[in-house]
């Protein structure tokens, strides 16, 4: 379990650096409430972006984004509403993204940012 937690933390750090490199402002990380957790909240122009970060060390279980179920996507939407209420932030547009981080010994770390997929 500790290795998985370390892999997840590493993946989130890689994802945040990728988002910042793409010009996004990270507003919150690992925000929690009784309903669950939002990995990353960022601003991309006039949009607030709620990101689910999925990190995988191999391809055995499919792509990282395939691990985001319809239930998880709905939970993220509900969490976003709670985050908006708690933070007082507003935006013209809300977007729900997945950031895939793949770790490979022969290809290094690969990041794919899937915008608006949830």
C-alpha positions as CSV (number, residue, x, y, z in Angstrom):
1,X,0.0,0.0,0.0
2,X,2.8,2.4,0.8
3,X,4.3,2.0,-2.7
4,X,1.0,2.8,-4.3
5,X,0.6,5.9,-2.1
6,X,4.1,7.0,-3.1
7,X,3.4,6.4,-6.8
8,X,0.2,8.4,-6.5
9,X,1.9,11.3,-4.8
10,X,4.7,11.3,-7.4
11,X,2.1,11.2,-10.2
12,X,0.2,14.2,-8.7
13,X,3.4,16.2,-8.4
14,X,4.2,15.4,-12.1
15,X,0.7,16.4,-13.1
16,X,0.8,19.7,-11.2
17,X,4.1,20.6,-12.9
18,X,2.6,19.7,-16.3
19,X,-0.5,21.9,-15.6
20,X,1.7,24.8,-14.5
21,X,3.9,24.3,-17.6
22,X,0.7,24.6,-19.7
23,X,0.0,28.0,-18.2
24,X,-2.6,26.9,-15.7
25,X,-2.7,28.3,-12.1
26,X,-3.1,25.6,-9.5
27,X,-5.6,26.8,-6.8
28,X,-5.9,23.7,-4.6
29,X,-4.4,20.2,-4.2
30,X,-5.8,17.2,-2.4
31,X,-8.9,19.1,-1.3
32,X,-11.0,16.9,1.0
33,X,-14.5,16.9,2.5
34,X,-16.7,14.2,3.8
35,X,-17.7,13.2,0.3
36,X,-14.2,12.6,-1.0
37,X,-11.2,14.3,-2.5
38,X,-10.4,16.5,-5.5
39,X,-6.8,15.9,-6.7
40,X,-6.2,19.3,-8.3
41,X,-8.2,22.4,-8.9
42,X,-6.8,24.9,-11.4
43,X,-7.7,28.0,-13.4
44,X,-7.2,27.9,-17.1
45,X,-8.2,31.3,-18.4
46,X,-11.8,31.9,-17.5
47,X,-12.3,28.2,-16.7
48,X,-12.1,26.4,-13.4
49,X,-10.7,22.9,-13.9
50,X,-11.2,20.0,-11.6
51,X,-8.6,17.3,-12.4
52,X,-8.5,13.7,-11.5
53,X,-4.9,12.4,-11.6
54,X,-4.4,8.7,-12.4
55,X,-0.9,7.2,-12.3
56,X,0.1,3.8,-13.5
57,X,3.3,1.9,-13.6
58,X,2.2,-0.5,-16.3
59,X,-0.4,-1.1,-19.0
60,X,-1.9,-4.3,-17.5
61,X,-5.0,-2.6,-16.1
62,X,-5.6,-0.5,-19.2
63,X,-5.1,3.3,-19.5
64,X,-5.1,5.4,-16.4
65,X,-8.2,7.3,-17.6
66,X,-10.1,4.0,-17.9
67,X,-9.9,3.7,-14.2
68,X,-12.3,6.7,-13.8
69,X,-15.7,5.2,-13.6
70,X,-19.0,7.0,-14.3
71,X,-19.6,7.0,-10.5
72,X,-16.2,8.6,-9.9
73,X,-16.9,11.2,-12.5
74,X,-20.3,12.0,-10.8
75,X,-18.6,12.2,-7.4
76,X,-16.1,14.7,-8.9
77,X,-18.9,16.9,-10.1
78,X,-20.5,16.8,-6.7
79,X,-17.2,17.6,-5.0
80,X,-16.7,20.5,-7.4
81,X,-20.0,22.0,-6.3
82,X,-18.9,21.7,-2.7
83,X,-15.5,23.2,-3.4
84,X,-17.2,26.1,-5.2
85,X,-19.5,26.7,-2.2
86,X,-16.6,26.4,0.3
87,X,-14.1,28.5,-1.6
88,X,-16.3,31.3,-2.9
89,X,-14.6,31.0,-6.3
90,X,-16.6,31.5,-9.5
91,X,-16.0,30.9,-13.1
92,X,-17.7,31.3,-16.5
93,X,-16.9,27.7,-17.3
94,X,-16.2,24.5,-15.3
95,X,-14.2,21.7,-16.9
96,X,-13.4,18.2,-15.7
97,X,-10.1,16.8,-16.8
98,X,-8.1,13.6,-16.3
99,X,-4.3,13.8,-16.2
100,X,-2.7,10.5,-16.9
101,X,0.8,9.8,-15.6
102,X,2.5,6.7,-16.9
103,X,5.7,5.5,-15.3
104,X,7.9,3.2,-17.3
105,X,11.5,2.1,-16.8
106,X,12.3,2.1,-20.5
107,X,10.3,5.2,-21.6
108,X,10.4,7.4,-18.5
109,X,7.5,9.4,-17.3
110,X,4.8,10.3,-19.8
111,X,1.9,12.7,-19.1
112,X,-1.3,13.0,-21.1
113,X,-3.8,15.8,-20.2
114,X,-7.3,14.8,-21.3
115,X,-9.4,18.0,-21.3
116,X,-13.1,18.0,-20.6
117,X,-13.4,14.2,-20.7
118,X,-15.5,13.8,-17.6
